[in-house]
Amino acid sequence: MDFEEEMEAEPWPDDAMEKLRVGQEECARKDIERLMGAESEEKEFYELPRASLAYLTLNQPSLAAEAANRALQLSSSYIGNWNYGNAIHSCNVVLGLLALDAGDRESAISYLRAAGATPGSPQLASFGPNMQLAKRLLLLGEFEEVASYFAQCQHFWKHGGNWLRIWNRKIAAKEVPHFLMHLYV
């Protein structure tokens, strides 16, 4: 059994989600600090995608929406930049999560599709996509939509073949993957 299969086969320890939450909050505070220290529009563009997720993680939805929308607004000036794909992916994930929080499943699905339409980035090619929106949609029974998203992810996530294969197998069986390392990338 390879690493990815082991991670998806093992049940999560009882305290795993709490440890993940604490770690995410620590990362989130650092991401927001980096945004606050941005000294130019370009540096702001580099920090906004992660900061949008950070604000959401710290339960500041209006700031999360503001950061996500600002990054998407700036993205048209940075097409071809290494961070362009990160902005498209991350900000659409954040906006989709906010849509779900507002009870708007259809918009959340549209944002998932938009996140998957990213041209990719060096980070997405290696570390892969954030699966928070996909997981929430799976918990609502949106297996086909998430399977389509996984197909989109194959185009930009060069090192994700094993994860995607395992996750596709699980959702075909109507199971929700753990997404262990992909809930805050």
GROMACS elastic network, one bead per residue, 0.5 to 0.9 nm:
[ bonds ]
;  ai    aj funct       b0    kb
    1     4     6  0.82221   500
    1     5     6  0.60784   500
    1     6     6  0.64344   500
    2     5     6  0.54443   500
    2     6     6  0.62738   500
    2     7     6  0.87985   500
    2   162     6  0.89605   500
    3     6     6  0.51232   500
    3     7     6  0.62164   500
    3     8     6  0.87598   500
    4     7     6  0.51700   500
    4     8     6  0.63648   500
    4     9     6  0.85841   500
    4   162     6  0.67057   500
    4   163     6  0.61067   500
    4   166     6  0.77352   500
    5     8     6  0.52153   500
    5     9     6  0.59185   500
    5    10     6  0.85380   500
    5   162     6  0.82289   500
    5   163     6  0.80075   500
    5   166     6  0.68764   500
    6     9     6  0.50550   500
    6    10     6  0.60087   500
    7    10     6  0.56768   500
    7    11     6  0.84261   500
    7   178     6  0.79840   500
    7   179     6  0.86364   500
    7   180     6  0.70529   500
    8    11     6  0.77528   500
    8   163     6  0.89523   500
    8   166     6  0.78701   500
    8   167     6  0.83919   500
    8   177     6  0.66290   500
    8   178     6  0.59917   500
    8   179     6  0.75469   500
    8   180     6  0.75849   500
    9   178     6  0.88164   500
   10    13     6  0.88255   500
   11    14     6  0.89622   500
   11   178     6  0.86870   500
   12    15     6  0.80310   500
   12    16     6  0.61003   500
   12    17     6  0.80760   500
   12   178     6  0.81577   500
   12   180     6  0.89745   500
   13    16     6  0.52631   500
   13    17     6  0.82484   500
   14    17     6  0.74664   500
   14    18     6  0.85015   500
   15    18     6  0.54178   500
   15    19     6  0.62846   500
   15    20     6  0.86968   500
   16    19     6  0.51412   500
   16    20     6  0.60864   500
   16    21     6  0.85807   500
   17    21     6  0.60794   500
   17    22     6  0.86479   500
   18    21     6  0.50420   500
   18    22     6  0.62457   500
   18    23     6  0.86201   500
   19    22     6  0.51915   500
   19    23     6  0.61916   500
   19    24     6  0.85499   500
   20    23     6  0.51273   500
   20    24     6  0.60322   500
   20    25     6  0.85918   500
   20   183     6  0.89092   500
   21    24     6  0.50429   500
   21    25     6  0.61546   500
   21    26     6  0.86923   500
   21    57     6  0.83691   500
   22    25     6  0.51921   500
   22    26     6  0.63763   500
   22    27     6  0.88000   500
   23    26     6  0.52028   500
   23    27     6  0.63299   500
   23    28     6  0.85480   500
   24    27     6  0.51049   500
   24    28     6  0.59422   500
   24    29     6  0.86900   500
   24    54     6  0.80957   500
   24    57     6  0.71239   500
   24    58     6  0.88736   500
   24   183     6  0.89940   500
   24   184     6  0.68689   500
   25    29     6  0.62700   500
   25    30     6  0.87550   500
   25    54     6  0.75053   500
   25    57     6  0.64132   500
   25    58     6  0.63902   500
   26    29     6  0.54019   500
   26    30     6  0.66243   500
   26    31     6  0.88440   500
   27    30     6  0.52071   500
   27    31     6  0.61905   500
   27    32     6  0.87770   500
   27    54     6  0.75773   500
   28    31     6  0.50047   500
   28    32     6  0.62761   500
   28    33     6  0.86183   500
   28    50     6  0.79642   500
   28    51     6  0.70899   500
   28    53     6  0.75413   500
   28    55     6  0.70571   500
   28    56     6  0.88154   500
   28    57     6  0.67222   500
   28    58     6  0.70930   500
   29    32     6  0.52414   500
   29    33     6  0.62470   500
   29    34     6  0.87774   500
   29    51     6  0.86667   500
   29    54     6  0.68969   500
   29    55     6  0.84358   500
   29    58     6  0.80758   500
   30    34     6  0.62955   500
   30    35     6  0.87647   500
   30    51     6  0.88777   500
   30    54     6  0.85980   500
   31    34     6  0.51981   500
   31    35     6  0.64578   500
   31    36     6  0.88226   500
   31    47     6  0.72018   500
   31    48     6  0.87069   500
   31    50     6  0.62145   500
   31    51     6  0.53637   500
   31    52     6  0.89880   500
   31    53     6  0.88816   500
   31    54     6  0.64087   500
   31    55     6  0.89953   500
   32    35     6  0.50182   500
   32    36     6  0.62128   500
   32    37     6  0.86529   500
   32    47     6  0.80043   500
   32    48     6  0.85120   500
   32    50     6  0.80152   500
   32    51     6  0.51878   500
   32    52     6  0.84736   500
   32    54     6  0.66173   500
   32    55     6  0.74983   500
   33    36     6  0.50631   500
   33    37     6  0.62904   500
   33    38     6  0.88713   500
   33    51     6  0.86572   500
   34    37     6  0.50937   500
   34    38     6  0.64211   500
   34    44     6  0.87537   500
   34    47     6  0.65506   500
   34    51     6  0.82301   500
   35    38     6  0.52345   500
   35    39     6  0.89443   500
   35    43     6  0.79524   500
   35    44     6  0.60771   500
   35    45     6  0.88181   500
   35    46     6  0.83260   500
   35    47     6  0.51024   500
   35    48     6  0.64694   500
   35    50     6  0.87408   500
   35    51     6  0.65755   500
   36    39     6  0.84521   500
   36    44     6  0.83383   500
   36    47     6  0.88441   500
   37    43     6  0.87517   500
   37    44     6  0.84686   500
   38    41     6  0.75997   500
   38    42     6  0.82935   500
   38    43     6  0.51944   500
   38    44     6  0.51444   500
   38    45     6  0.87391   500
   38    46     6  0.86371   500
   38    47     6  0.74946   500
   39    42     6  0.83588   500
   39    43     6  0.64168   500
   39    44     6  0.72653   500
   40    43     6  0.52193   500
   40    44     6  0.61224   500
   40    45     6  0.85728   500
   41    45     6  0.61082   500
   41    46     6  0.86678   500
   41    74     6  0.84542   500
   42    46     6  0.63663   500
   42    47     6  0.88618   500
   42    74     6  0.88012   500
   42    78     6  0.83922   500
   43    47     6  0.63696   500
   43    48     6  0.86615   500
   44    47     6  0.51792   500
   44    48     6  0.59244   500
   44    71     6  0.82588   500
   45    48     6  0.54157   500
   45    49     6  0.75167   500
   45    70     6  0.83316   500
   45    71     6  0.58739   500
   45    72     6  0.89760   500
   45    74     6  0.66887   500
   45    75     6  0.75347   500
   45    78     6  0.84542   500
   45    83     6  0.78952   500
   45    84     6  0.86964   500
   45    87     6  0.80241   500
   46    49     6  0.70862   500
   46    50     6  0.83376   500
   46    71     6  0.85377   500
   46    83     6  0.62526   500
   46    84     6  0.86470   500
   46    86     6  0.88122   500
   46    87     6  0.81556   500
   47    50     6  0.58932   500
   47    51     6  0.60751   500
   47    52     6  0.87006   500
   47    71     6  0.87124   500
   48    52     6  0.59111   500
   48    53     6  0.86899   500
   48    67     6  0.57048   500
   48    68     6  0.67721   500
   48    70     6  0.75417   500
   48    71     6  0.56450   500
   48    87     6  0.76221   500
   48    91     6  0.84975   500
   49    52     6  0.53032   500
   49    53     6  0.67776   500
   49    54     6  0.87665   500
   49    67     6  0.72190   500
   49    68     6  0.62796   500
   49    71     6  0.63741   500
   49    72     6  0.87326   500
   49    83     6  0.88704   500
   49    86     6  0.67737   500
   49    87     6  0.51144   500
   49    88     6  0.82694   500
   49    89     6  0.84108   500
   49    90     6  0.56068   500
   49    91     6  0.57219   500
   49    94     6  0.88362   500
   50    53     6  0.52694   500
   50    54     6  0.60957   500
   50    55     6  0.87322   500
   50    68     6  0.89675   500
   50    86     6  0.86664   500
   50    87     6  0.84015   500
   50    90     6  0.71400   500
   50    91     6  0.83611   500
   50   185     6  0.84716   500
   51    55     6  0.60456   500
   51    56     6  0.85027   500
   51    64     6  0.73710   500
   51    67     6  0.68039   500
   51    68     6  0.82091   500
   52    55     6  0.53280   500
   52    56     6  0.64605   500
   52    57     6  0.87359   500
   52    61     6  0.88118   500
   52    63     6  0.72063   500
   52    65     6  0.68381   500
   52    66     6  0.76714   500
   52    68     6  0.52377   500
   52    69     6  0.88331   500
   52    71     6  0.86402   500
   52    90     6  0.79133   500
   52    91     6  0.67520   500
   52    94     6  0.67521   500
   53    56     6  0.50712   500
   53    57     6  0.61208   500
   53    58     6  0.86705   500
   53    64     6  0.64302   500
   53    67     6  0.87026   500
   53    68     6  0.81628   500
   53    90     6  0.72871   500
   53    91     6  0.76481   500
   53    93     6  0.83634   500
   53    94     6  0.59828   500
   53   184     6  0.80340   500
   54    58     6  0.62173   500
   54    59     6  0.86534   500
   54    60     6  0.86216   500
   54    64     6  0.74037   500
   55    58     6  0.50860   500
   55    59     6  0.62772   500
   55    60     6  0.50609   500
   55    61     6  0.65579   500
   55    62     6  0.83528   500
   55    63     6  0.60620   500
   55    65     6  0.86231   500
   55    67     6  0.83511   500
   56    59     6  0.50204   500
   56    60     6  0.54012   500
   56    61     6  0.53247   500
   56    62     6  0.84783   500
   56    63     6  0.77748   500
   56    64     6  0.52872   500
   56    65     6  0.83629   500
   56    94     6  0.73260   500
   56    97     6  0.86647   500
   56    98     6  0.82995   500
   57    60     6  0.75008   500
   57    61     6  0.86744   500
   57    64     6  0.87878   500
   58    61     6  0.84096   500
   59    62     6  0.90000   500
   59    64     6  0.86083   500
   60    63     6  0.56037   500
   60    64     6  0.62219   500
   60    65     6  0.88770   500
   61    65     6  0.61373   500
   61    66     6  0.85019   500
   61    98     6  0.70639   500
   62    65     6  0.51807   500
   62    66     6  0.61374   500
   62    67     6  0.86325   500
   63    67     6  0.60315   500
   63    68     6  0.84528   500
   64    67     6  0.52493   500
   64    68     6  0.60855   500
   64    69     6  0.85295   500
   64    91     6  0.88483   500
   64    94     6  0.71895   500
   64    95     6  0.81477   500
   64    98     6  0.85219   500
   65    68     6  0.51107   500
   65    69     6  0.59743   500
   65    70     6  0.83725   500
   65    91     6  0.83957   500
   65    94     6  0.73745   500
   65    95     6  0.64349   500
   65    98     6  0.76239   500
   66    69     6  0.53000   500
   66    70     6  0.60258   500
   66    71     6  0.86138   500
   67    70     6  0.50881   500
   67    71     6  0.61558   500
   67    72     6  0.86438   500
   67    91     6  0.81097   500
   68    71     6  0.52266   500
   68    72     6  0.62677   500
   68    73     6  0.85786   500
   68    87     6  0.79714   500
   68    90     6  0.79293   500
   68    92     6  0.74926   500
   68    94     6  0.69188   500
   68    95     6  0.70263   500
   69    72     6  0.50891   500
   69    73     6  0.60220   500
   69    74     6  0.85835   500
   69    91     6  0.72529   500
   69    92     6  0.89699   500
   69    95     6  0.83326   500
   70    74     6  0.61483   500
   70    75     6  0.84898   500
   71    74     6  0.50905   500
   71    75     6  0.59428   500
   71    87     6  0.62084   500
   71    88     6  0.82625   500
   71    91     6  0.72136   500
   72    76     6  0.73991   500
   72    84     6  0.89707   500
   72    87     6  0.65303   500
   72    88     6  0.66450   500
   72    91     6  0.69949   500
   72    92     6  0.86039   500
   73    76     6  0.65333   500
   73    77     6  0.83034   500
   74    77     6  0.56340   500
   74    78     6  0.69676   500
   75    78     6  0.50197   500
   75    79     6  0.63463   500
   75    81     6  0.89097   500
   75    83     6  0.87320   500
   75    84     6  0.60539   500
   75    85     6  0.89316   500
   75    87     6  0.69778   500
   75    88     6  0.77257   500
   76    79     6  0.57348   500
   76    84     6  0.85180   500
   78    81     6  0.52555   500
   78    82     6  0.85724   500
   78    83     6  0.79419   500
   78    84     6  0.61279   500
   79    82     6  0.85565   500
   79    83     6  0.87211   500
   79    84     6  0.58702   500
   79    85     6  0.85617   500
   80    83     6  0.82542   500
   80    84     6  0.65812   500
   80    85     6  0.86325   500
   81    84     6  0.53625   500
   81    85     6  0.81776   500
   81   121     6  0.88263   500
   82    85     6  0.70658   500
   82    86     6  0.79988   500
   82   120     6  0.86454   500
   82   121     6  0.58118   500
   82   122     6  0.69546   500
   82   123     6  0.89398   500
   83    86     6  0.51377   500
   83    87     6  0.62813   500
   83    88     6  0.88113   500
   83   120     6  0.87742   500
   83   121     6  0.64686   500
   83   122     6  0.83518   500
   83   123     6  0.87043   500
   84    87     6  0.52319   500
   84    88     6  0.63940   500
   84    89     6  0.87404   500
   84   118     6  0.83257   500
   84   119     6  0.81218   500
   84   120     6  0.79716   500
   84   121     6  0.73118   500
   85    88     6  0.51234   500
   85    89     6  0.60970   500
   85    90     6  0.84339   500
   85   115     6  0.89659   500
   85   117     6  0.89414   500
   85   118     6  0.51797   500
   85   119     6  0.54373   500
   85   121     6  0.51714   500
   85   122     6  0.87993   500
   85   124     6  0.79082   500
   86    89     6  0.52171   500
   86    90     6  0.57931   500
   86    91     6  0.80278   500
   86   118     6  0.76524   500
   86   119     6  0.88552   500
   86   120     6  0.68704   500
   86   121     6  0.61839   500
   86   122     6  0.88215   500
   86   123     6  0.75727   500
   86   124     6  0.70714   500
   86   129     6  0.89606   500
   87    90     6  0.54410   500
   87    91     6  0.56480   500
   87    92     6  0.80526   500
   87   118     6  0.85254   500
   88    91     6  0.57577   500
   88    92     6  0.61504   500
   88    93     6  0.86483   500
   88   114     6  0.74492   500
   88   115     6  0.59896   500
   88   116     6  0.86087   500
   88   117     6  0.79655   500
   88   118     6  0.56430   500
   88   119     6  0.83581   500
   88   120     6  0.86819   500
   89    92     6  0.55190   500
   89    93     6  0.62970   500
   89    94     6  0.88429   500
   89   112     6  0.85755   500
   89   114     6  0.72797   500
   89   116     6  0.65706   500
   89   117     6  0.76551   500
   89   118     6  0.56775   500
   89   119     6  0.88582   500
   89   120     6  0.80424   500
   89   124     6  0.88124   500
   89   129     6  0.76010   500
   89   130     6  0.82731   500
   90    93     6  0.50902   500
   90    94     6  0.62564   500
   90    95     6  0.86871   500
   90   115     6  0.68646   500
   90   129     6  0.81303   500
   90   130     6  0.72494   500
   90   185     6  0.89343   500
   91    94     6  0.50420   500
   91    95     6  0.61283   500
   91    96     6  0.84438   500
   91   111     6  0.88513   500
   91   115     6  0.76231   500
   92    95     6  0.50184   500
   92    96     6  0.59327   500
   92    97     6  0.85021   500
   92   108     6  0.87971   500
   92   110     6  0.88267   500
   92   111     6  0.51009   500
   92   112     6  0.66722   500
   92   113     6  0.85602   500
   92   114     6  0.62781   500
   92   115     6  0.50736   500
   92   116     6  0.88479   500
   93    96     6  0.50470   500
   93    97     6  0.61908   500
   93    98     6  0.86458   500
   93   108     6  0.83249   500
   93   111     6  0.64069   500
   93   112     6  0.62260   500
   93   114     6  0.84691   500
   93   115     6  0.60570   500
   93   130     6  0.75552   500
   93   131     6  0.83096   500
   93   132     6  0.75654   500
   93   133     6  0.59100   500
   93   134     6  0.86409   500
   94    97     6  0.51182   500
   94    98     6  0.62407   500
   94    99     6  0.86105   500
   94   111     6  0.85346   500
   94   132     6  0.88516   500
   94   133     6  0.78232   500
   95    98     6  0.50098   500
   95    99     6  0.61174   500
   95   100     6  0.86812   500
   95   107     6  0.87971   500
   95   108     6  0.74049   500
   95   111     6  0.66779   500
   96   100     6  0.62648   500
   96   101     6  0.86139   500
   96   104     6  0.87676   500
   96   105     6  0.84208   500
   96   107     6  0.67226   500
   96   109     6  0.70620   500
   96   110     6  0.76520   500
   96   112     6  0.64402   500
   96   115     6  0.89740   500
   96   133     6  0.65477   500
   97   100     6  0.51032   500
   97   101     6  0.62443   500
   97   102     6  0.86896   500
   97   108     6  0.65843   500
   97   111     6  0.86583   500
   97   132     6  0.77863   500
   97   133     6  0.57419   500
   97   136     6  0.80374   500
   98   102     6  0.62922   500
   98   103     6  0.87409   500
   98   104     6  0.86811   500
   98   108     6  0.78712   500
   99   102     6  0.50098   500
   99   103     6  0.63269   500
   99   104     6  0.50911   500
   99   105     6  0.67844   500
   99   106     6  0.84623   500
   99   107     6  0.61667   500
   99   108     6  0.53199   500
   99   111     6  0.86401   500
  100   104     6  0.52453   500
  100   105     6  0.55337   500
  100   106     6  0.86629   500
  100   107     6  0.79013   500
  100   108     6  0.58080   500
  100   133     6  0.86260   500
  100   136     6  0.82596   500
  100   137     6  0.84974   500
  101   104     6  0.74886   500
  101   105     6  0.89436   500
  102   105     6  0.85539   500
  103   108     6  0.89860   500
  104   107     6  0.56171   500
  104   108     6  0.63733   500
  104   109     6  0.89180   500
  105   109     6  0.62396   500
  105   110     6  0.87054   500
  105   137     6  0.81121   500
  105   140     6  0.89879   500
  106   109     6  0.51495   500
  106   110     6  0.63507   500
  106   111     6  0.87379   500
  107   111     6  0.61721   500
  107   112     6  0.85830   500
  108   111     6  0.50679   500
  108   112     6  0.62097   500
  108   113     6  0.87312   500
  108   133     6  0.78731   500
  108   137     6  0.81750   500
  109   113     6  0.63220   500
  109   114     6  0.86603   500
  109   133     6  0.87855   500
  109   134     6  0.89386   500
  109   137     6  0.78252   500
  109   142     6  0.86819   500
  109   145     6  0.71838   500
  109   146     6  0.87264   500
  110   113     6  0.51257   500
  110   114     6  0.62392   500
  110   115     6  0.86430   500
  111   115     6  0.60373   500
  111   116     6  0.85480   500
  111   133     6  0.89524   500
  112   115     6  0.50495   500
  112   116     6  0.62668   500
  112   117     6  0.86867   500
  112   133     6  0.69560   500
  112   134     6  0.72582   500
  112   145     6  0.83948   500
  112   146     6  0.81432   500
  112   149     6  0.69753   500
  113   116     6  0.51110   500
  113   117     6  0.62708   500
  113   145     6  0.82697   500
  113   146     6  0.89400   500
  113   148     6  0.81494   500
  113   149     6  0.63340   500
  113   152     6  0.82331   500
  114   117     6  0.50087   500
  114   118     6  0.70457   500
  115   118     6  0.58229   500
  115   129     6  0.89295   500
  115   149     6  0.84170   500
  116   119     6  0.84803   500
  116   120     6  0.89025   500
  116   129     6  0.86796   500
  116   148     6  0.88395   500
  116   149     6  0.57466   500
  116   150     6  0.79191   500
  116   151     6  0.85160   500
  116   152     6  0.52335   500
  116   153     6  0.59565   500
  116   155     6  0.89779   500
  116   156     6  0.87948   500
  117   120     6  0.84113   500
  117   149     6  0.87143   500
  117   152     6  0.66058   500
  117   153     6  0.82721   500
  118   121     6  0.84025   500
  118   152     6  0.85988   500
  118   153     6  0.87115   500
  118   156     6  0.77548   500
  119   155     6  0.81350   500
  119   156     6  0.65995   500
  120   123     6  0.79689   500
  120   124     6  0.57345   500
  120   125     6  0.64936   500
  120   153     6  0.87857   500
  120   155     6  0.80039   500
  120   157     6  0.74391   500
  121   124     6  0.51136   500
  121   125     6  0.59651   500
  121   126     6  0.86430   500
  121   156     6  0.74560   500
  121   157     6  0.87859   500
  122   125     6  0.51824   500
  122   126     6  0.64657   500
  122   127     6  0.84869   500
  123   126     6  0.54048   500
  123   127     6  0.55966   500
  123   128     6  0.67953   500
  123   129     6  0.86135   500
  123   157     6  0.88262   500
  123   185     6  0.89325   500
  124   127     6  0.54968   500
  124   129     6  0.57462   500
  124   130     6  0.89425   500
  124   153     6  0.89670   500
  124   156     6  0.66485   500
  124   157     6  0.57508   500
  124   158     6  0.82138   500
  124   185     6  0.88590   500
  125   128     6  0.58242   500
  125   129     6  0.85065   500
  125   155     6  0.89058   500
  125   156     6  0.54568   500
  125   159     6  0.64445   500
  125   160     6  0.79459   500
  126   156     6  0.89784   500
  126   157     6  0.63579   500
  126   158     6  0.63273   500
  126   159     6  0.55011   500
  126   160     6  0.75410   500
  127   157     6  0.77516   500
  127   159     6  0.75946   500
  127   160     6  0.79954   500
  127   182     6  0.82813   500
  127   185     6  0.73031   500
  128   153     6  0.81394   500
  128   156     6  0.82435   500
  128   157     6  0.55020   500
  128   158     6  0.82220   500
  128   159     6  0.76062   500
  128   160     6  0.65781   500
  128   182     6  0.73180   500
  128   185     6  0.74853   500
  129   153     6  0.75106   500
  129   157     6  0.75855   500
  129   182     6  0.66123   500
  129   183     6  0.85996   500
  129   184     6  0.87741   500
  129   185     6  0.67004   500
  130   133     6  0.77087   500
  130   134     6  0.83303   500
  130   179     6  0.88907   500
  130   181     6  0.88165   500
  130   182     6  0.51291   500
  130   183     6  0.54679   500
  130   184     6  0.58233   500
  130   185     6  0.53621   500
  131   134     6  0.50769   500
  131   135     6  0.59882   500
  131   136     6  0.86067   500
  131   179     6  0.66531   500
  131   182     6  0.54970   500
  131   183     6  0.53281   500
  131   184     6  0.77620   500
  131   185     6  0.85515   500
  132   135     6  0.52032   500
  132   136     6  0.62797   500
  132   137     6  0.86713   500
  132   179     6  0.83674   500
  132   182     6  0.75880   500
  132   183     6  0.52045   500
  132   184     6  0.74600   500
  133   136     6  0.51737   500
  133   137     6  0.61612   500
  133   138     6  0.85498   500
  133   183     6  0.89023   500
  134   137     6  0.51562   500
  134   138     6  0.61038   500
  134   139     6  0.86686   500
  134   142     6  0.85766   500
  134   145     6  0.86050   500
  134   146     6  0.58926   500
  134   149     6  0.80123   500
  135   138     6  0.50143   500
  135   139     6  0.62475   500
  135   140     6  0.87576   500
  135   146     6  0.83956   500
  135   176     6  0.69601   500
  135   177     6  0.75771   500
  135   178     6  0.83410   500
  135   179     6  0.78224   500
  135   183     6  0.86876   500
  136   139     6  0.51268   500
  136   140     6  0.66030   500
  136   141     6  0.89923   500
  136   142     6  0.88962   500
  137   140     6  0.50190   500
  137   141     6  0.64726   500
  137   142     6  0.53390   500
  137   143     6  0.77086   500
  137   145     6  0.82502   500
  137   146     6  0.73653   500
  138   143     6  0.56046   500
  138   144     6  0.89776   500
  138   145     6  0.85870   500
  138   146     6  0.69462   500
  138   171     6  0.81034   500
  138   174     6  0.85584   500
  138   175     6  0.83312   500
  138   176     6  0.62580   500
  138   177     6  0.88895   500
  139   142     6  0.74416   500
  139   143     6  0.87899   500
  139   176     6  0.69676   500
  140   143     6  0.85380   500
  141   144     6  0.85401   500
  141   174     6  0.81009   500
  142   145     6  0.55002   500
  142   146     6  0.63641   500
  142   147     6  0.87216   500
  143   146     6  0.52551   500
  143   147     6  0.60922   500
  143   148     6  0.86920   500
  143   171     6  0.61357   500
  143   172     6  0.76065   500
  143   174     6  0.70258   500
  143   175     6  0.89198   500
  143   176     6  0.88736   500
  144   148     6  0.62683   500
  144   149     6  0.86611   500
  144   171     6  0.85310   500
  144   172     6  0.87572   500
  145   148     6  0.51381   500
  145   149     6  0.63232   500
  145   150     6  0.87848   500
  146   150     6  0.61851   500
  146   151     6  0.86398   500
  146   168     6  0.89360   500
  146   171     6  0.83730   500
  147   150     6  0.50525   500
  147   151     6  0.64193   500
  147   152     6  0.88346   500
  147   167     6  0.88050   500
  147   168     6  0.65465   500
  147   171     6  0.74885   500
  147   172     6  0.84133   500
  148   151     6  0.50575   500
  148   152     6  0.64762   500
  148   153     6  0.87729   500
  149   152     6  0.50027   500
  149   153     6  0.62367   500
  149   154     6  0.88542   500
  150   154     6  0.64600   500
  150   164     6  0.65114   500
  150   167     6  0.84830   500
  150   168     6  0.75548   500
  151   154     6  0.53349   500
  151   155     6  0.73995   500
  151   164     6  0.84561   500
  152   155     6  0.56929   500
  152   156     6  0.75966   500
  152   157     6  0.89970   500
  153   156     6  0.56100   500
  153   157     6  0.56861   500
  153   158     6  0.88482   500
  153   160     6  0.82842   500
  153   164     6  0.82630   500
  154   157     6  0.54491   500
  154   158     6  0.70261   500
  154   160     6  0.72673   500
  154   161     6  0.71455   500
  154   164     6  0.76938   500
  155   158     6  0.73699   500
  156   159     6  0.89863   500
  156   160     6  0.89933   500
  157   160     6  0.53474   500
  157   161     6  0.77492   500
  158   161     6  0.72070   500
  159   162     6  0.78882   500
  159   163     6  0.86694   500
  160   163     6  0.53290   500
  160   164     6  0.60249   500
  160   165     6  0.84860   500
  161   164     6  0.52186   500
  161   165     6  0.60221   500
  161   166     6  0.86048   500
  162   165     6  0.51408   500
  162   166     6  0.61982   500
  162   167     6  0.85237   500
  163   166     6  0.52562   500
  163   167     6  0.60241   500
  163   168     6  0.84495   500
  163   179     6  0.86779   500
  164   167     6  0.50429   500
  164   168     6  0.58551   500
  164   169     6  0.84150   500
  165   168     6  0.52147   500
  165   169     6  0.62373   500
  165   170     6  0.87352   500
  166   169     6  0.51557   500
  166   170     6  0.63020   500
  166   171     6  0.88159   500
  166   177     6  0.84588   500
  167   170     6  0.50064   500
  167   171     6  0.61809   500
  167   172     6  0.84580   500
  167   175     6  0.87913   500
  167   176     6  0.80599   500
  167   177     6  0.59436   500
  167   178     6  0.88377   500
  167   179     6  0.82798   500
  168   171     6  0.52548   500
  168   172     6  0.60107   500
  168   173     6  0.86370   500
  168   177     6  0.89615   500
  169   172     6  0.51689   500
  169   173     6  0.65327   500
  169   174     6  0.88806   500
  169   175     6  0.86513   500
  170   173     6  0.51758   500
  170   174     6  0.64246   500
  170   175     6  0.50580   500
  170   176     6  0.65855   500
  170   177     6  0.64020   500
  171   176     6  0.60987   500
  171   177     6  0.73625   500
  172   175     6  0.73517   500
  173   176     6  0.88840   500
  176   179     6  0.86417   500
  177   180     6  0.82464   500
  178   181     6  0.85985   500
  178   182     6  0.88397   500
  179   182     6  0.52263   500
  179   183     6  0.63558   500
  180   183     6  0.66565   500
  181   184     6  0.73717   500
  181   185     6  0.76053   500
  182   185     6  0.57724   500
